[in-house]
Amino acid sequence: MSDTISFDNTVTELNDGVVEEIHSIEDIDAASDFELKHTPALEVIEGAHGQTIKATIGLKGIAHPQTEEHHIAWIRAFDGAEPLGTVNFGPTETPVAEFEVKRASNQIIVQALCNLHGLWEARV
């Protein structure tokens, strides 16, 4: 995976130079089931040593399938432009990831890659 990221232009570079458009939901109330099942759901958990971001895939109870043919390959998180980590998933693993955050920036960005439908993003 490449480190080239451009959030402002909604484009990121993946897998040795392959450029992917970043998909996100503009209006949650008008979102389709397709959009809801691909977008990361974010929960901020306050702890004794700071915050943790818990990312699951799917909003409003619409879960993403995890099959050999259609699955979330990974979830990664950023504190602004600073990478927090990446969690990879096999086709039958539940796509849930947790990232510890120091909140150096004003925005946490979480991305998920669907093997069929590309890169999806949510921000806190």
C-alpha positions as CSV (number, residue, x, y, z in Angstrom):
1,M,0.0,0.0,0.0
2,S,1.3,3.5,-0.8
3,D,1.5,6.3,1.6
4,T,0.2,9.0,-0.8
5,I,-3.0,10.5,0.5
6,S,-4.9,13.6,-0.5
7,F,-8.1,14.1,1.5
8,D,-8.9,17.5,0.0
9,N,-9.1,16.1,-3.5
10,T,-11.0,13.0,-2.4
11,V,-8.4,10.8,-4.1
12,T,-5.9,8.3,-2.5
13,E,-3.3,6.1,-3.9
14,L,-3.5,2.4,-3.1
15,N,-1.7,-0.8,-4.0
16,D,1.4,0.4,-5.8
17,G,0.1,3.4,-7.6
18,V,-3.6,2.5,-8.2
19,V,-5.6,5.7,-7.6
20,E,-9.0,5.3,-6.0
21,E,-11.8,7.8,-5.6
22,I,-12.9,8.2,-2.0
23,H,-16.7,7.7,-1.5
24,S,-18.5,9.3,1.4
25,I,-22.1,10.2,2.3
26,E,-23.1,13.8,1.9
27,D,-26.6,13.6,3.4
28,I,-27.2,10.7,5.8
29,D,-30.9,11.1,5.6
30,A,-30.9,10.7,1.8
31,A,-28.3,7.9,1.7
32,S,-29.0,4.6,-0.1
33,D,-28.6,1.2,1.5
34,F,-25.6,0.7,-0.8
35,E,-23.9,3.8,0.7
36,L,-24.9,2.9,4.3
37,K,-23.5,-0.6,4.1
38,H,-20.1,0.6,2.9
39,T,-19.5,3.7,5.1
40,P,-17.6,3.3,8.4
41,A,-19.6,3.9,11.5
42,L,-17.4,5.7,14.1
43,E,-17.7,5.6,17.9
44,V,-15.5,7.7,20.2
45,I,-14.7,5.9,23.4
46,E,-13.3,8.0,26.3
47,G,-10.8,6.1,28.3
48,A,-8.4,6.6,31.2
49,H,-5.5,7.3,28.8
50,G,-7.3,9.2,26.0
51,Q,-9.7,8.4,23.3
52,T,-10.2,5.3,21.2
53,I,-12.1,5.3,17.8
54,K,-14.0,2.2,17.2
55,A,-14.8,1.7,13.5
56,T,-17.4,-0.8,12.2
57,I,-18.7,-1.0,8.6
58,G,-22.3,-0.1,8.0
59,L,-24.6,2.6,9.2
60,K,-28.2,2.4,10.5
61,G,-28.0,-1.3,11.1
62,I,-27.1,-2.2,7.5
63,A,-24.1,-4.5,7.7
64,H,-21.6,-5.1,4.9
65,P,-21.3,-8.8,3.8
66,Q,-18.0,-10.6,4.4
67,T,-17.7,-13.3,1.8
68,E,-14.9,-14.4,-0.5
69,E,-16.7,-12.5,-3.4
70,H,-17.5,-9.3,-1.5
71,H,-15.8,-8.1,1.6
72,I,-14.0,-5.2,3.5
73,A,-10.3,-5.8,3.0
74,W,-9.1,-3.2,5.6
75,I,-9.9,-0.3,7.7
76,R,-7.4,2.5,8.4
77,A,-7.5,5.7,10.4
78,F,-5.8,9.1,10.5
79,D,-5.5,11.9,13.0
80,G,-5.6,14.7,10.5
81,A,-2.9,13.5,8.0
82,E,-1.1,11.4,10.6
83,P,-1.7,7.6,10.2
84,L,-3.1,5.8,13.3
85,G,-2.9,2.4,11.8
86,T,-4.5,-0.2,9.4
87,V,-6.4,-3.4,10.3
88,N,-6.6,-6.0,7.6
89,F,-9.5,-8.5,7.3
90,G,-10.0,-11.9,5.7
91,P,-13.2,-12.5,3.7
92,T,-15.0,-14.1,6.7
93,E,-13.7,-11.8,9.5
94,T,-16.0,-9.1,11.0
95,P,-14.6,-5.7,9.9
96,V,-14.3,-3.9,13.3
97,A,-11.2,-1.9,14.3
98,E,-10.1,0.2,17.2
99,F,-7.5,3.0,17.1
100,E,-6.0,5.0,20.0
101,V,-6.2,8.7,19.3
102,K,-4.2,11.6,20.8
103,R,-6.3,14.2,18.9
104,A,-3.4,16.2,17.5
105,S,-5.7,17.5,14.8
106,N,-9.3,18.5,14.8
107,Q,-10.4,15.7,12.5
108,I,-10.3,11.9,12.7
109,I,-10.6,10.2,9.3
110,V,-11.5,6.5,8.9
111,Q,-11.4,4.7,5.5
112,A,-12.5,1.2,4.5
113,L,-11.7,-0.7,1.3
114,C,-14.4,-2.9,-0.2
115,N,-12.9,-5.3,-2.7
116,L,-15.8,-4.6,-5.2
117,H,-16.9,-1.0,-4.5
118,G,-13.7,0.8,-3.6
119,L,-12.7,3.2,-0.8
120,W,-15.3,4.6,1.7
121,E,-14.6,7.3,4.3
122,A,-16.1,8.8,7.4
123,R,-14.8,11.7,9.6
124,V,-15.3,12.7,13.2
